[in-house]
Amino acid sequence: MKKLGMVFIFLGALLMGLSGLEKVLIFSSFNGDLHQMQAIKNFTPPYIWSITNFTFGFGLISFILGLTLFFNEYIIPNAK
């Protein structure tokens, strides 16, 4: 169980990092002033923002699931 928990922790961290990278790439793809974040958000289609938010959400769920599986023996005694 601990190994599966470590896999989910790693996967969750990777997905959350990927979500941040996706947002950085969206902001850096424009050649304008990056201080105008609202203009960039209005110019980017909403489904693109949904992809990054879903990636972060699934990463967070995977991370929490991994922590639960990793510390399962401390939460539920005698679980194997």
C-alpha positions as CSV (number, residue, x, y, z in Angstrom):
1,M,0.0,0.0,0.0
2,K,2.8,2.3,0.8
3,K,4.3,2.0,-2.7
4,L,0.9,2.7,-4.3
5,G,0.6,5.7,-2.0
6,M,4.0,7.0,-3.2
7,V,2.9,6.6,-6.8
8,F,-0.2,8.7,-6.2
9,I,1.8,11.3,-4.2
10,F,4.2,11.6,-7.1
11,L,1.5,11.7,-9.7
12,G,-0.4,14.4,-7.8
13,A,2.6,16.6,-7.4
14,L,3.4,16.2,-11.0
15,L,-0.1,17.1,-12.1
16,M,-0.2,20.2,-9.8
17,G,3.2,21.3,-11.2
18,L,2.0,20.7,-14.7
19,S,-1.1,22.9,-14.1
20,G,1.2,25.8,-13.0
21,L,3.4,25.2,-16.0
22,E,0.3,25.3,-18.3
23,K,-0.7,28.7,-16.9
24,V,2.8,30.1,-17.2
25,L,2.9,29.0,-20.8
26,I,-0.4,30.6,-21.5
27,F,0.8,33.9,-20.1
28,S,4.2,33.8,-21.8
29,S,2.7,33.0,-25.2
30,F,1.4,36.6,-25.5
31,N,3.8,39.3,-26.6
32,G,2.0,42.0,-24.8
33,D,2.3,43.4,-21.3
34,L,2.0,40.6,-18.9
35,H,0.8,42.9,-16.1
36,Q,-2.6,43.0,-17.8
37,M,-3.6,39.6,-16.6
38,Q,-7.4,40.3,-16.9
39,A,-6.9,41.1,-20.6
40,I,-5.1,37.8,-21.1
41,K,-7.8,35.9,-19.2
42,N,-10.5,37.6,-21.4
43,F,-8.6,36.7,-24.6
44,T,-8.1,33.1,-23.7
45,P,-11.1,30.8,-24.3
46,P,-12.7,29.5,-21.1
47,Y,-12.1,25.8,-22.0
48,I,-8.4,26.4,-21.9
49,W,-8.6,27.7,-18.3
50,S,-10.8,24.7,-17.5
51,I,-8.0,22.3,-18.6
52,T,-5.5,23.9,-16.2
53,N,-8.1,23.9,-13.4
54,F,-9.0,20.3,-13.9
55,T,-5.4,19.3,-14.0
56,F,-4.8,21.0,-10.7
57,G,-8.0,19.4,-9.2
58,F,-7.1,15.9,-10.3
59,G,-3.5,16.4,-9.0
60,L,-4.8,17.6,-5.6
61,I,-7.1,14.6,-5.4
62,S,-4.3,12.2,-6.4
63,F,-2.0,13.8,-3.8
64,I,-4.5,13.5,-1.0
65,L,-5.4,9.9,-2.0
66,G,-1.7,9.0,-2.0
67,L,-1.2,10.5,1.5
68,T,-4.2,8.5,2.7
69,L,-2.8,5.3,1.2
70,F,0.7,6.0,2.5
71,F,-0.4,6.6,6.1
72,N,-3.2,4.0,6.0
73,E,-1.7,1.9,8.8
74,Y,-1.7,5.0,11.1
75,I,-5.3,5.9,10.2
76,I,-6.8,2.4,10.3
77,P,-4.9,0.1,12.7
78,N,-4.2,-3.4,11.6
79,A,-4.9,-2.6,7.9
80,K,-2.7,-4.4,5.5
